[in-house]
Amino acid sequence: MRRGGWLLPATPDVLGLLRRQIAVTIEGIDAFAAWAGGDAAAMGTIEDAERRGDGAKRELLTALRAAFVTPLEPEDVFALSRGIDWILNHARDVVSESNAMATPPDAVIARIAALLADAVRAIDVAVAHIEMDADKATESADTAIKAEREIERTYYHGMADLLEVEDRNQRIARRELYRRCIGIGETVVDVAERIVYAVVKQG
């Protein structure tokens, strides 16, 4: 594009690329929820989504370096992309650790995984509205944060129930998996709060 004799660089669709990364993450988290619900074959989908998520993140960061102007500050885009990447990475780690400890997912992990899927969808809605509708973006980010609070309640109930588990190894293994799952919820909150922060800076 030429303006006043100057050739300006193309402006990549940074938010579109971010949403593409989120779309892959949604696929992965849906597969994580399916795995947590007993579908062992979903593990392959999680691993595939994690690899494609890495590719989507690299594409976004490449575009961010080339962008002349961006709808959000580059620092915010980077932080959002990194957090979204971590959500999927940590979900894959839960599956890997579950297999390593020969401890399949239970109802607690299944409930947390379902809530995570809802939260990531809320993050996608927030990002979709971050430019044009600050109230909707903030509301959707808050929805993701509320999902994490339900994740916390599920976690604490699950930890309390572990006191009744007599097998020490099983108790330790499940406690570690629960902790990894709530760590994903904390990453969701980081992403959602970054969205709110980005909206505030735009105001």
PyMOL CGO cylinders between C-alpha atoms (Angstrom):
from pymol import cmd
from pymol.cgo import CYLINDER

trace = [
    CYLINDER, 0.00, 0.00, 0.00, 1.36, 3.44, -1.02, 0.3, 1, 1, 1, 1, 1, 1,
    CYLINDER, 1.36, 3.44, -1.02, 0.51, 6.60, 0.91, 0.3, 1, 1, 1, 1, 1, 1,
    CYLINDER, 0.51, 6.60, 0.91, 1.94, 9.99, 0.01, 0.3, 1, 1, 1, 1, 1, 1,
    CYLINDER, 1.94, 9.99, 0.01, 4.82, 8.48, -1.90, 0.3, 1, 1, 1, 1, 1, 1,
    CYLINDER, 4.82, 8.48, -1.90, 5.72, 6.09, 0.94, 0.3, 1, 1, 1, 1, 1, 1,
    CYLINDER, 5.72, 6.09, 0.94, 5.39, 2.31, 0.64, 0.3, 1, 1, 1, 1, 1, 1,
    CYLINDER, 5.39, 2.31, 0.64, 3.91, 1.11, 3.90, 0.3, 1, 1, 1, 1, 1, 1,
    CYLINDER, 3.91, 1.11, 3.90, 4.35, -2.49, 5.04, 0.3, 1, 1, 1, 1, 1, 1,
    CYLINDER, 4.35, -2.49, 5.04, 1.33, -4.77, 4.99, 0.3, 1, 1, 1, 1, 1, 1,
    CYLINDER, 1.33, -4.77, 4.99, -0.52, -5.11, 8.28, 0.3, 1, 1, 1, 1, 1, 1,
    CYLINDER, -0.52, -5.11, 8.28, -0.93, -8.78, 9.20, 0.3, 1, 1, 1, 1, 1, 1,
    CYLINDER, -0.93, -8.78, 9.20, -4.14, -9.90, 10.91, 0.3, 1, 1, 1, 1, 1, 1,
    CYLINDER, -4.14, -9.90, 10.91, -2.54, -10.39, 14.32, 0.3, 1, 1, 1, 1, 1, 1,
    CYLINDER, -2.54, -10.39, 14.32, -5.80, -11.00, 16.18, 0.3, 1, 1, 1, 1, 1, 1,
    CYLINDER, -5.80, -11.00, 16.18, -6.93, -13.40, 13.46, 0.3, 1, 1, 1, 1, 1, 1,
    CYLINDER, -6.93, -13.40, 13.46, -3.72, -15.37, 13.91, 0.3, 1, 1, 1, 1, 1, 1,
    CYLINDER, -3.72, -15.37, 13.91, -4.19, -15.33, 17.67, 0.3, 1, 1, 1, 1, 1, 1,
    CYLINDER, -4.19, -15.33, 17.67, -7.70, -16.71, 17.26, 0.3, 1, 1, 1, 1, 1, 1,
    CYLINDER, -7.70, -16.71, 17.26, -6.32, -19.39, 14.94, 0.3, 1, 1, 1, 1, 1, 1,
    CYLINDER, -6.32, -19.39, 14.94, -3.99, -20.45, 17.74, 0.3, 1, 1, 1, 1, 1, 1,
    CYLINDER, -3.99, -20.45, 17.74, -6.93, -20.45, 20.16, 0.3, 1, 1, 1, 1, 1, 1,
    CYLINDER, -6.93, -20.45, 20.16, -8.97, -22.58, 17.73, 0.3, 1, 1, 1, 1, 1, 1,
    CYLINDER, -8.97, -22.58, 17.73, -6.25, -25.23, 17.78, 0.3, 1, 1, 1, 1, 1, 1,
    CYLINDER, -6.25, -25.23, 17.78, -6.15, -24.98, 21.56, 0.3, 1, 1, 1, 1, 1, 1,
    CYLINDER, -6.15, -24.98, 21.56, -9.91, -25.54, 21.71, 0.3, 1, 1, 1, 1, 1, 1,
    CYLINDER, -9.91, -25.54, 21.71, -9.46, -28.70, 19.64, 0.3, 1, 1, 1, 1, 1, 1,
    CYLINDER, -9.46, -28.70, 19.64, -6.78, -29.89, 22.03, 0.3, 1, 1, 1, 1, 1, 1,
    CYLINDER, -6.78, -29.89, 22.03, -8.73, -29.05, 25.18, 0.3, 1, 1, 1, 1, 1, 1,
    CYLINDER, -8.73, -29.05, 25.18, -11.85, -30.74, 23.80, 0.3, 1, 1, 1, 1, 1, 1,
    CYLINDER, -11.85, -30.74, 23.80, -9.71, -33.83, 23.22, 0.3, 1, 1, 1, 1, 1, 1,
    CYLINDER, -9.71, -33.83, 23.22, -8.33, -33.46, 26.75, 0.3, 1, 1, 1, 1, 1, 1,
    CYLINDER, -8.33, -33.46, 26.75, -11.90, -33.45, 28.07, 0.3, 1, 1, 1, 1, 1, 1,
    CYLINDER, -11.90, -33.45, 28.07, -12.69, -36.53, 25.97, 0.3, 1, 1, 1, 1, 1, 1,
    CYLINDER, -12.69, -36.53, 25.97, -9.58, -38.28, 27.32, 0.3, 1, 1, 1, 1, 1, 1,
    CYLINDER, -9.58, -38.28, 27.32, -10.50, -37.33, 30.88, 0.3, 1, 1, 1, 1, 1, 1,
    CYLINDER, -10.50, -37.33, 30.88, -13.95, -38.79, 30.24, 0.3, 1, 1, 1, 1, 1, 1,
    CYLINDER, -13.95, -38.79, 30.24, -12.46, -42.15, 29.31, 0.3, 1, 1, 1, 1, 1, 1,
    CYLINDER, -12.46, -42.15, 29.31, -11.57, -41.87, 25.60, 0.3, 1, 1, 1, 1, 1, 1,
    CYLINDER, -11.57, -41.87, 25.60, -7.95, -43.03, 25.61, 0.3, 1, 1, 1, 1, 1, 1,
    CYLINDER, -7.95, -43.03, 25.61, -7.67, -42.55, 21.82, 0.3, 1, 1, 1, 1, 1, 1,
    CYLINDER, -7.67, -42.55, 21.82, -8.10, -38.79, 22.29, 0.3, 1, 1, 1, 1, 1, 1,
    CYLINDER, -8.10, -38.79, 22.29, -4.49, -38.66, 23.50, 0.3, 1, 1, 1, 1, 1, 1,
    CYLINDER, -4.49, -38.66, 23.50, -3.33, -38.63, 19.88, 0.3, 1, 1, 1, 1, 1, 1,
    CYLINDER, -3.33, -38.63, 19.88, -5.51, -35.63, 19.11, 0.3, 1, 1, 1, 1, 1, 1,
    CYLINDER, -5.51, -35.63, 19.11, -4.04, -33.75, 22.07, 0.3, 1, 1, 1, 1, 1, 1,
    CYLINDER, -4.04, -33.75, 22.07, -0.50, -34.39, 20.88, 0.3, 1, 1, 1, 1, 1, 1,
    CYLINDER, -0.50, -34.39, 20.88, -1.36, -33.36, 17.32, 0.3, 1, 1, 1, 1, 1, 1,
    CYLINDER, -1.36, -33.36, 17.32, -3.08, -30.17, 18.53, 0.3, 1, 1, 1, 1, 1, 1,
    CYLINDER, -3.08, -30.17, 18.53, -0.09, -29.33, 20.71, 0.3, 1, 1, 1, 1, 1, 1,
    CYLINDER, -0.09, -29.33, 20.71, 2.24, -29.54, 17.70, 0.3, 1, 1, 1, 1, 1, 1,
    CYLINDER, 2.24, -29.54, 17.70, -0.09, -27.46, 15.53, 0.3, 1, 1, 1, 1, 1, 1,
    CYLINDER, -0.09, -27.46, 15.53, -0.49, -24.98, 18.36, 0.3, 1, 1, 1, 1, 1, 1,
    CYLINDER, -0.49, -24.98, 18.36, 3.27, -24.49, 18.41, 0.3, 1, 1, 1, 1, 1, 1,
    CYLINDER, 3.27, -24.49, 18.41, 3.17, -23.82, 14.67, 0.3, 1, 1, 1, 1, 1, 1,
    CYLINDER, 3.17, -23.82, 14.67, 0.32, -21.32, 15.06, 0.3, 1, 1, 1, 1, 1, 1,
    CYLINDER, 0.32, -21.32, 15.06, 2.26, -19.53, 17.79, 0.3, 1, 1, 1, 1, 1, 1,
    CYLINDER, 2.26, -19.53, 17.79, 5.37, -19.28, 15.60, 0.3, 1, 1, 1, 1, 1, 1,
    CYLINDER, 5.37, -19.28, 15.60, 3.31, -17.91, 12.72, 0.3, 1, 1, 1, 1, 1, 1,
    CYLINDER, 3.31, -17.91, 12.72, 1.77, -15.30, 15.00, 0.3, 1, 1, 1, 1, 1, 1,
    CYLINDER, 1.77, -15.30, 15.00, 5.10, -14.18, 16.42, 0.3, 1, 1, 1, 1, 1, 1,
    CYLINDER, 5.10, -14.18, 16.42, 6.60, -13.94, 12.93, 0.3, 1, 1, 1, 1, 1, 1,
    CYLINDER, 6.60, -13.94, 12.93, 3.69, -11.72, 11.88, 0.3, 1, 1, 1, 1, 1, 1,
    CYLINDER, 3.69, -11.72, 11.88, 4.05, -9.67, 15.04, 0.3, 1, 1, 1, 1, 1, 1,
    CYLINDER, 4.05, -9.67, 15.04, 7.67, -8.88, 14.22, 0.3, 1, 1, 1, 1, 1, 1,
    CYLINDER, 7.67, -8.88, 14.22, 6.70, -7.76, 10.74, 0.3, 1, 1, 1, 1, 1, 1,
    CYLINDER, 6.70, -7.76, 10.74, 3.66, -5.71, 11.73, 0.3, 1, 1, 1, 1, 1, 1,
    CYLINDER, 3.66, -5.71, 11.73, 3.89, -1.93, 11.34, 0.3, 1, 1, 1, 1, 1, 1,
    CYLINDER, 3.89, -1.93, 11.34, 0.92, -1.40, 13.68, 0.3, 1, 1, 1, 1, 1, 1,
    CYLINDER, 0.92, -1.40, 13.68, -0.99, -3.88, 15.83, 0.3, 1, 1, 1, 1, 1, 1,
    CYLINDER, -0.99, -3.88, 15.83, -4.49, -3.72, 17.39, 0.3, 1, 1, 1, 1, 1, 1,
    CYLINDER, -4.49, -3.72, 17.39, -2.95, -4.53, 20.77, 0.3, 1, 1, 1, 1, 1, 1,
    CYLINDER, -2.95, -4.53, 20.77, 0.48, -3.73, 22.10, 0.3, 1, 1, 1, 1, 1, 1,
    CYLINDER, 0.48, -3.73, 22.10, 2.97, -6.40, 20.96, 0.3, 1, 1, 1, 1, 1, 1,
    CYLINDER, 2.97, -6.40, 20.96, 3.73, -7.19, 24.61, 0.3, 1, 1, 1, 1, 1, 1,
    CYLINDER, 3.73, -7.19, 24.61, 0.08, -8.10, 25.20, 0.3, 1, 1, 1, 1, 1, 1,
    CYLINDER, 0.08, -8.10, 25.20, -0.17, -10.21, 22.06, 0.3, 1, 1, 1, 1, 1, 1,
    CYLINDER, -0.17, -10.21, 22.06, 2.98, -12.08, 23.03, 0.3, 1, 1, 1, 1, 1, 1,
    CYLINDER, 2.98, -12.08, 23.03, 1.73, -12.71, 26.58, 0.3, 1, 1, 1, 1, 1, 1,
    CYLINDER, 1.73, -12.71, 26.58, -1.64, -13.95, 25.33, 0.3, 1, 1, 1, 1, 1, 1,
    CYLINDER, -1.64, -13.95, 25.33, -0.06, -16.28, 22.76, 0.3, 1, 1, 1, 1, 1, 1,
    CYLINDER, -0.06, -16.28, 22.76, 2.37, -17.65, 25.32, 0.3, 1, 1, 1, 1, 1, 1,
    CYLINDER, 2.37, -17.65, 25.32, -0.37, -18.28, 27.88, 0.3, 1, 1, 1, 1, 1, 1,
    CYLINDER, -0.37, -18.28, 27.88, -2.60, -19.99, 25.34, 0.3, 1, 1, 1, 1, 1, 1,
    CYLINDER, -2.60, -19.99, 25.34, 0.34, -22.17, 24.32, 0.3, 1, 1, 1, 1, 1, 1,
    CYLINDER, 0.34, -22.17, 24.32, 0.94, -23.13, 27.94, 0.3, 1, 1, 1, 1, 1, 1,
    CYLINDER, 0.94, -23.13, 27.94, -2.68, -24.23, 28.40, 0.3, 1, 1, 1, 1, 1, 1,
    CYLINDER, -2.68, -24.23, 28.40, -2.27, -26.90, 25.75, 0.3, 1, 1, 1, 1, 1, 1,
    CYLINDER, -2.27, -26.90, 25.75, 1.25, -27.85, 26.82, 0.3, 1, 1, 1, 1, 1, 1,
    CYLINDER, 1.25, -27.85, 26.82, 0.13, -28.41, 30.40, 0.3, 1, 1, 1, 1, 1, 1,
    CYLINDER, 0.13, -28.41, 30.40, -2.86, -30.48, 29.28, 0.3, 1, 1, 1, 1, 1, 1,
    CYLINDER, -2.86, -30.48, 29.28, -0.51, -32.72, 27.33, 0.3, 1, 1, 1, 1, 1, 1,
    CYLINDER, -0.51, -32.72, 27.33, 1.70, -33.00, 30.42, 0.3, 1, 1, 1, 1, 1, 1,
    CYLINDER, 1.70, -33.00, 30.42, -1.26, -34.21, 32.51, 0.3, 1, 1, 1, 1, 1, 1,
    CYLINDER, -1.26, -34.21, 32.51, -1.89, -36.99, 30.00, 0.3, 1, 1, 1, 1, 1, 1,
    CYLINDER, -1.89, -36.99, 30.00, 1.79, -37.94, 29.89, 0.3, 1, 1, 1, 1, 1, 1,
    CYLINDER, 1.79, -37.94, 29.89, 2.07, -38.05, 33.67, 0.3, 1, 1, 1, 1, 1, 1,
    CYLINDER, 2.07, -38.05, 33.67, -1.15, -40.02, 33.98, 0.3, 1, 1, 1, 1, 1, 1,
    CYLINDER, -1.15, -40.02, 33.98, 0.28, -42.64, 31.65, 0.3, 1, 1, 1, 1, 1, 1,
    CYLINDER, 0.28, -42.64, 31.65, 3.67, -42.64, 33.38, 0.3, 1, 1, 1, 1, 1, 1,
    CYLINDER, 3.67, -42.64, 33.38, 2.06, -43.24, 36.78, 0.3, 1, 1, 1, 1, 1, 1,
    CYLINDER, 2.06, -43.24, 36.78, -0.47, -45.74, 35.41, 0.3, 1, 1, 1, 1, 1, 1,
    CYLINDER, -0.47, -45.74, 35.41, -3.22, -43.62, 36.95, 0.3, 1, 1, 1, 1, 1, 1,
    CYLINDER, -3.22, -43.62, 36.95, -6.18, -43.05, 34.62, 0.3, 1, 1, 1, 1, 1, 1,
    CYLINDER, -6.18, -43.05, 34.62, -8.30, -39.90, 34.88, 0.3, 1, 1, 1, 1, 1, 1,
    CYLINDER, -8.30, -39.90, 34.88, -11.20, -39.90, 37.31, 0.3, 1, 1, 1, 1, 1, 1,
    CYLINDER, -11.20, -39.90, 37.31, -14.38, -37.86, 37.78, 0.3, 1, 1, 1, 1, 1, 1,
    CYLINDER, -14.38, -37.86, 37.78, -12.46, -34.94, 39.31, 0.3, 1, 1, 1, 1, 1, 1,
    CYLINDER, -12.46, -34.94, 39.31, -10.14, -34.62, 36.33, 0.3, 1, 1, 1, 1, 1, 1,
    CYLINDER, -10.14, -34.62, 36.33, -13.06, -35.07, 33.93, 0.3, 1, 1, 1, 1, 1, 1,
    CYLINDER, -13.06, -35.07, 33.93, -14.96, -32.22, 35.61, 0.3, 1, 1, 1, 1, 1, 1,
    CYLINDER, -14.96, -32.22, 35.61, -11.92, -29.93, 35.55, 0.3, 1, 1, 1, 1, 1, 1,
    CYLINDER, -11.92, -29.93, 35.55, -11.24, -30.73, 31.90, 0.3, 1, 1, 1, 1, 1, 1,
    CYLINDER, -11.24, -30.73, 31.90, -14.82, -29.87, 30.93, 0.3, 1, 1, 1, 1, 1, 1,
    CYLINDER, -14.82, -29.87, 30.93, -14.57, -26.55, 32.78, 0.3, 1, 1, 1, 1, 1, 1,
    CYLINDER, -14.57, -26.55, 32.78, -11.28, -25.80, 31.04, 0.3, 1, 1, 1, 1, 1, 1,
    CYLINDER, -11.28, -25.80, 31.04, -12.93, -26.35, 27.67, 0.3, 1, 1, 1, 1, 1, 1,
    CYLINDER, -12.93, -26.35, 27.67, -15.63, -23.82, 28.61, 0.3, 1, 1, 1, 1, 1, 1,
    CYLINDER, -15.63, -23.82, 28.61, -13.01, -21.35, 29.82, 0.3, 1, 1, 1, 1, 1, 1,
    CYLINDER, -13.01, -21.35, 29.82, -10.94, -21.51, 26.63, 0.3, 1, 1, 1, 1, 1, 1,
    CYLINDER, -10.94, -21.51, 26.63, -14.06, -20.87, 24.57, 0.3, 1, 1, 1, 1, 1, 1,
    CYLINDER, -14.06, -20.87, 24.57, -14.77, -17.82, 26.71, 0.3, 1, 1, 1, 1, 1, 1,
    CYLINDER, -14.77, -17.82, 26.71, -11.23, -16.60, 26.03, 0.3, 1, 1, 1, 1, 1, 1,
    CYLINDER, -11.23, -16.60, 26.03, -11.85, -16.98, 22.30, 0.3, 1, 1, 1, 1, 1, 1,
    CYLINDER, -11.85, -16.98, 22.30, -15.00, -14.86, 22.56, 0.3, 1, 1, 1, 1, 1, 1,
    CYLINDER, -15.00, -14.86, 22.56, -13.08, -12.25, 24.54, 0.3, 1, 1, 1, 1, 1, 1,
    CYLINDER, -13.08, -12.25, 24.54, -10.34, -12.01, 21.93, 0.3, 1, 1, 1, 1, 1, 1,
    CYLINDER, -10.34, -12.01, 21.93, -12.94, -11.82, 19.14, 0.3, 1, 1, 1, 1, 1, 1,
    CYLINDER, -12.94, -11.82, 19.14, -14.44, -8.70, 20.75, 0.3, 1, 1, 1, 1, 1, 1,
    CYLINDER, -14.44, -8.70, 20.75, -11.33, -7.08, 22.14, 0.3, 1, 1, 1, 1, 1, 1,
    CYLINDER, -11.33, -7.08, 22.14, -11.13, -4.39, 19.41, 0.3, 1, 1, 1, 1, 1, 1,
    CYLINDER, -11.13, -4.39, 19.41, -14.77, -3.46, 18.91, 0.3, 1, 1, 1, 1, 1, 1,
    CYLINDER, -14.77, -3.46, 18.91, -16.62, -4.29, 22.13, 0.3, 1, 1, 1, 1, 1, 1,
    CYLINDER, -16.62, -4.29, 22.13, -14.62, -3.78, 25.31, 0.3, 1, 1, 1, 1, 1, 1,
    CYLINDER, -14.62, -3.78, 25.31, -17.57, -4.69, 27.54, 0.3, 1, 1, 1, 1, 1, 1,
    CYLINDER, -17.57, -4.69, 27.54, -18.14, -8.01, 25.79, 0.3, 1, 1, 1, 1, 1, 1,
    CYLINDER, -18.14, -8.01, 25.79, -14.42, -8.80, 25.85, 0.3, 1, 1, 1, 1, 1, 1,
    CYLINDER, -14.42, -8.80, 25.85, -14.25, -8.10, 29.58, 0.3, 1, 1, 1, 1, 1, 1,
    CYLINDER, -14.25, -8.10, 29.58, -17.44, -10.03, 30.29, 0.3, 1, 1, 1, 1, 1, 1,
    CYLINDER, -17.44, -10.03, 30.29, -16.13, -13.08, 28.44, 0.3, 1, 1, 1, 1, 1, 1,
    CYLINDER, -16.13, -13.08, 28.44, -12.76, -12.86, 30.19, 0.3, 1, 1, 1, 1, 1, 1,
    CYLINDER, -12.76, -12.86, 30.19, -14.65, -12.77, 33.50, 0.3, 1, 1, 1, 1, 1, 1,
    CYLINDER, -14.65, -12.77, 33.50, -16.54, -15.90, 32.42, 0.3, 1, 1, 1, 1, 1, 1,
    CYLINDER, -16.54, -15.90, 32.42, -13.22, -17.69, 32.00, 0.3, 1, 1, 1, 1, 1, 1,
    CYLINDER, -13.22, -17.69, 32.00, -12.13, -16.54, 35.45, 0.3, 1, 1, 1, 1, 1, 1,
    CYLINDER, -12.13, -16.54, 35.45, -15.40, -17.78, 36.98, 0.3, 1, 1, 1, 1, 1, 1,
    CYLINDER, -15.40, -17.78, 36.98, -14.83, -21.18, 35.37, 0.3, 1, 1, 1, 1, 1, 1,
    CYLINDER, -14.83, -21.18, 35.37, -11.47, -21.34, 37.12, 0.3, 1, 1, 1, 1, 1, 1,
    CYLINDER, -11.47, -21.34, 37.12, -13.16, -20.69, 40.46, 0.3, 1, 1, 1, 1, 1, 1,
    CYLINDER, -13.16, -20.69, 40.46, -15.35, -23.74, 39.84, 0.3, 1, 1, 1, 1, 1, 1,
    CYLINDER, -15.35, -23.74, 39.84, -12.18, -25.64, 38.94, 0.3, 1, 1, 1, 1, 1, 1,
    CYLINDER, -12.18, -25.64, 38.94, -10.77, -24.66, 42.34, 0.3, 1, 1, 1, 1, 1, 1,
    CYLINDER, -10.77, -24.66, 42.34, -13.87, -25.94, 44.13, 0.3, 1, 1, 1, 1, 1, 1,
    CYLINDER, -13.87, -25.94, 44.13, -13.66, -29.21, 42.23, 0.3, 1, 1, 1, 1, 1, 1,
    CYLINDER, -13.66, -29.21, 42.23, -9.98, -29.48, 43.09, 0.3, 1, 1, 1, 1, 1, 1,
    CYLINDER, -9.98, -29.48, 43.09, -10.53, -28.97, 46.82, 0.3, 1, 1, 1, 1, 1, 1,
    CYLINDER, -10.53, -28.97, 46.82, -13.38, -31.48, 46.92, 0.3, 1, 1, 1, 1, 1, 1,
    CYLINDER, -13.38, -31.48, 46.92, -11.19, -33.96, 45.09, 0.3, 1, 1, 1, 1, 1, 1,
    CYLINDER, -11.19, -33.96, 45.09, -8.28, -33.40, 47.45, 0.3, 1, 1, 1, 1, 1, 1,
    CYLINDER, -8.28, -33.40, 47.45, -10.57, -33.92, 50.45, 0.3, 1, 1, 1, 1, 1, 1,
    CYLINDER, -10.57, -33.92, 50.45, -11.85, -37.18, 48.99, 0.3, 1, 1, 1, 1, 1, 1,
    CYLINDER, -11.85, -37.18, 48.99, -8.28, -38.41, 48.55, 0.3, 1, 1, 1, 1, 1, 1,
    CYLINDER, -8.28, -38.41, 48.55, -8.04, -38.63, 52.35, 0.3, 1, 1, 1, 1, 1, 1,
    CYLINDER, -8.04, -38.63, 52.35, -10.30, -41.66, 52.08, 0.3, 1, 1, 1, 1, 1, 1,
    CYLINDER, -10.30, -41.66, 52.08, -8.03, -43.43, 49.57, 0.3, 1, 1, 1, 1, 1, 1,
    CYLINDER, -8.03, -43.43, 49.57, -6.08, -46.12, 51.39, 0.3, 1, 1, 1, 1, 1, 1,
    CYLINDER, -6.08, -46.12, 51.39, -3.54, -46.88, 48.66, 0.3, 1, 1, 1, 1, 1, 1,
    CYLINDER, -3.54, -46.88, 48.66, -0.72, -44.42, 49.33, 0.3, 1, 1, 1, 1, 1, 1,
    CYLINDER, -0.72, -44.42, 49.33, 0.74, -44.58, 45.82, 0.3, 1, 1, 1, 1, 1, 1,
    CYLINDER, 0.74, -44.58, 45.82, -2.66, -43.97, 44.28, 0.3, 1, 1, 1, 1, 1, 1,
    CYLINDER, -2.66, -43.97, 44.28, -3.27, -41.06, 46.64, 0.3, 1, 1, 1, 1, 1, 1,
    CYLINDER, -3.27, -41.06, 46.64, 0.05, -39.43, 45.75, 0.3, 1, 1, 1, 1, 1, 1,
    CYLINDER, 0.05, -39.43, 45.75, -0.43, -39.96, 42.02, 0.3, 1, 1, 1, 1, 1, 1,
    CYLINDER, -0.43, -39.96, 42.02, -3.92, -38.48, 41.97, 0.3, 1, 1, 1, 1, 1, 1,
    CYLINDER, -3.92, -38.48, 41.97, -2.85, -35.53, 44.09, 0.3, 1, 1, 1, 1, 1, 1,
    CYLINDER, -2.85, -35.53, 44.09, -0.11, -34.73, 41.56, 0.3, 1, 1, 1, 1, 1, 1,
    CYLINDER, -0.11, -34.73, 41.56, -2.53, -34.96, 38.65, 0.3, 1, 1, 1, 1, 1, 1,
    CYLINDER, -2.53, -34.96, 38.65, -5.02, -32.72, 40.43, 0.3, 1, 1, 1, 1, 1, 1,
    CYLINDER, -5.02, -32.72, 40.43, -2.29, -30.16, 41.05, 0.3, 1, 1, 1, 1, 1, 1,
    CYLINDER, -2.29, -30.16, 41.05, -1.28, -30.18, 37.42, 0.3, 1, 1, 1, 1, 1, 1,
    CYLINDER, -1.28, -30.18, 37.42, -4.91, -29.68, 36.40, 0.3, 1, 1, 1, 1, 1, 1,
    CYLINDER, -4.91, -29.68, 36.40, -5.43, -26.70, 38.68, 0.3, 1, 1, 1, 1, 1, 1,
    CYLINDER, -5.43, -26.70, 38.68, -2.21, -25.27, 37.28, 0.3, 1, 1, 1, 1, 1, 1,
    CYLINDER, -2.21, -25.27, 37.28, -3.90, -25.16, 33.88, 0.3, 1, 1, 1, 1, 1, 1,
    CYLINDER, -3.90, -25.16, 33.88, -6.76, -23.24, 35.48, 0.3, 1, 1, 1, 1, 1, 1,
    CYLINDER, -6.76, -23.24, 35.48, -4.30, -20.71, 36.87, 0.3, 1, 1, 1, 1, 1, 1,
    CYLINDER, -4.30, -20.71, 36.87, -2.86, -20.22, 33.39, 0.3, 1, 1, 1, 1, 1, 1,
    CYLINDER, -2.86, -20.22, 33.39, -6.40, -19.59, 32.10, 0.3, 1, 1, 1, 1, 1, 1,
    CYLINDER, -6.40, -19.59, 32.10, -6.78, -16.84, 34.69, 0.3, 1, 1, 1, 1, 1, 1,
    CYLINDER, -6.78, -16.84, 34.69, -3.47, -15.28, 33.62, 0.3, 1, 1, 1, 1, 1, 1,
    CYLINDER, -3.47, -15.28, 33.62, -4.67, -15.16, 30.01, 0.3, 1, 1, 1, 1, 1, 1,
    CYLINDER, -4.67, -15.16, 30.01, -8.10, -13.80, 30.95, 0.3, 1, 1, 1, 1, 1, 1,
    CYLINDER, -8.10, -13.80, 30.95, -6.64, -11.10, 33.18, 0.3, 1, 1, 1, 1, 1, 1,
    CYLINDER, -6.64, -11.10, 33.18, -4.22, -10.11, 30.42, 0.3, 1, 1, 1, 1, 1, 1,
    CYLINDER, -4.22, -10.11, 30.42, -7.21, -9.58, 28.15, 0.3, 1, 1, 1, 1, 1, 1,
    CYLINDER, -7.21, -9.58, 28.15, -8.83, -7.34, 30.76, 0.3, 1, 1, 1, 1, 1, 1,
    CYLINDER, -8.83, -7.34, 30.76, -5.56, -5.43, 31.14, 0.3, 1, 1, 1, 1, 1, 1,
    CYLINDER, -5.56, -5.43, 31.14, -5.28, -4.95, 27.37, 0.3, 1, 1, 1, 1, 1, 1,
    CYLINDER, -5.28, -4.95, 27.37, -8.86, -3.65, 27.25, 0.3, 1, 1, 1, 1, 1, 1,
    CYLINDER, -8.86, -3.65, 27.25, -8.14, -1.18, 30.09, 0.3, 1, 1, 1, 1, 1, 1,
    CYLINDER, -8.14, -1.18, 30.09, -5.11, 0.15, 28.24, 0.3, 1, 1, 1, 1, 1, 1,
    CYLINDER, -5.11, 0.15, 28.24, -7.20, 0.71, 25.13, 0.3, 1, 1, 1, 1, 1, 1,
    CYLINDER, -7.20, 0.71, 25.13, -9.81, 2.70, 27.06, 0.3, 1, 1, 1, 1, 1, 1,
]
cmd.load_cgo(trace, "trace")
